[in-house]
Amino acid sequence: MSSPTRSLFSPTASRVTVTQQETSYQSPRSISSRSELELSIHSLQNEQERVQKKTFTKWINIYLSLHEPPFFINDLFEDLKDGTKLVALLEVLSGQTIPIERGTKRAHYVSNASNGLKFLESRKIKLVNIRPIDIVDGKPTIILGLIWMLILCYQ
């Protein structure tokens, strides 16, 4: 009668599988390659944002040159903060006038951005998670998303 356990020295020992417990040890190489991967992903995201910013700025400047008086945007995130150029862009795209507040206080900027967003909502353009305060703060992802929505709706 044969024994249910096999000896390590038997000819059939190669068929016996030994299970080892998983360890959470990570080699320095895997840590290094992971940080390089994260760095690479971050670099690609920055490149994508830079390309979108440049492209959207050119698109906006084409339309703002038609406004009376003409406007020009150098830095998309900084120049839209006061809301006046956003309102001017919407006026050119829609052919309608939108009320604007003249002033240099943050409250004026928020009011102008709010007027622009309310105008878009009245035109049944769906804006998700875009608040006037985010435009005034110059948040890149929000501004790029807003301009992308304008391109989709008016191009």
N, C-alpha and C positions, 0 to 999 in steps of 0.2 A: 504494500500500500504506500502511495506516495504522499508526501507532506504537502499541505496547501501553500506553504511559503517556500520560496526558492532561495537557494544560496546565491550569494553574489559571485561565487566562483563556478557556478554551474554553466553549461553551454547555453542555456536559455536565459541567462541573466541579461542579455542585451535587449530582450523583449520586455523586461520589467521597467516600468516607468517610475521615476522618483519625482515626487512633487516638492517644489520648494516654495516657501512663502514669499509673497511679493514684498519688496522693501521700497521705501520711499526715497532711497538714496538716488541722487542725481549727479551724474558726473560733471565735472567742471566744463567739459566740452559741450554738453547739452544745455547748460545754463548760458554759456557764451553764445551758442547758436540761437537760442531763444531770444536773448537780448538783441542780437543782431537782426533777427527777424522782426522784432517789435520796432526797432529803429528803422528798418527798411519800410515797414508798413506806415509808420509815422511820416517818413520822408515822402512816400507816395501820396499820402493824404494831403500834405502841404503842397506838393506839386499840383495835385488836382485842384485844390483851392486857388492856387496862384493862377492857373490857366483859366478857371471859371471867372475869377475876378477880372482878369484882363479882357476876356471875351465879352463879358456882360458890360464892362465899362465902355467898350467900343460900341456895343449895341445901343446903350443908353445915350452916348454922345451923338450918335446919328440923329436920334429923335430930339434931343435937347437943342441941337443946332437949329431946329425948326421953330422953337419957342420964341416968342417975342417978349422980352429981350432974350437972345440966345444964352444958354448956359453951357458950361463945360465941366466935366468931372475928371479930376486927376486921381483921387483915391476913393474908390467906391464906398468903402466902409466909413470913412471920415466925412465925405461930402454929402451923404444922405442923412447924416445925423440931425440936421436942423429941420428936415422935412420939406423944405421949400423946393428942392430939386426933385424930390419924389412927387410932390404935387404938380410941379411943372411937367414932369414926364407923363403923369396921368392925364393932364390937360391936353397935351399933344396927341397922346394915343387915343383919347376918347372924343376930342373936339369940344369938350364941355369945360366950363370954369368951375373951380373948386375954391372955397374960401380958404384964405391963408392969413396967418397972424405974423405981423412984422415984429420982431423983437429978438433979443439975444439971451433971454432967460430959458432955462430948461423947460419951464412950463409952456413956453411958446413952441419949443421944438416938439414936445409931446403932443400938443394940440394939432400941429401941422401933420405929424405922422398919423395921428388918430383920424384927422379929416381924410387923409388919403386912403386909409384902411376902410373907413366907413363908406367911402365912395365905391371902393371895390366890392364890398359886401352888398351895397345897394344894386350893383350890376350883376349880382348872383355869382360872383367869383368866390369860390370856397377857399378860405384862408385857414389853415390849421396851425395852431400854436404860434401865430405871428401877432405880437403885441406891440403897440407903439413904443413902449419903454425899451423893447429889445432893439428897435431901429435906432432910437436915440443913443442907446449904449453902444451901437456899432457892432453887434454880434454877427460875426461872419456867416455862420450857417443860416441864421434867420434871414439876413439880407440876400444871400445867394438864393435861398428858397423863394423869397418874394419876387426877385427879378426873374427867376425861372418860371414862376406862375404867370408873370406879365408876358413873358415871351410866348408861352403856350397859348395864352388868351388873345393876344393882339398881333401875333406874327402871322 
